Structures are given as structure tokens and as C-alpha cells.
Amino acid sequence: MIQERINEKLQQAFSPLHLEVVNESYMHNVPAGSESHFKVVIVSEQFEGVRLIGRHRAVNSVLADELAAEVHALAMHTYTESEWQNLFDGAPLSPSCRGGAKLV
């Protein structure tokens, strides 16, 4: 499964304090059981002092093979431990899909 592979790669690369890999494909116009749209919430000490773009580049680099092939979309929420502790509701919810709807 792609979701498991993403989880394993991020665990190995970042030793996260918190990691969620959520398959959000069901929210999109894809066949049932697809693994093409994901949300990642990751909290790592490695993000200390790294700007958001640098964090996202690091995650993209680790998941380059998946992003080049099976994964169509990846929402990333990257936090330091202190940023994560200051969130009251956790990572933001993903918006509803606005594209790819079938016309009747």
C-alpha cells in the first residue's frame, strides 16, 4: 500500500514525534480504493529553525518516487514540537474537492 510506504519513509527520514498519513482519495473523483490523495501531519525536531518551504521540500524529497508516480496530491502540515503543542485543534481539515466532478 502506498499509504504504508509513505508512513515508513517519513518515519525513517524524520523520526517524528507525531505522524499521520491520511488517505483522502475518497474525497475526490477517483475509483473506490484509490490511493492518490494524501494528507500528512508530521511533527519533527528536524523542522526546528527550518522555514515552511524548507520543510515541504524535505518531505517532497523523501517522497519523490511516490509523487512522480502514484500520488496525485499531497497536503502537508509540518510542525516543530512547540508549534504542535500550541495548536488547539490539531492540523486543519482538508477542503472538499472542487475539481474533477462528473457532470450529469
PyMOL commands that set and color helices and strands:
alter all, ss='L'
color gray80, all
select helices_A, chain A and resi 2-14+25-27+45-47+52-62+64-68+81-85
alter helices_A, ss='H'
color red, helices_A
select strands_A, chain A and resi 18-23+37-43+73-79
alter strands_A, ss='S'
color yellow, strands_A
deselect
rebuild
show_as cartoon
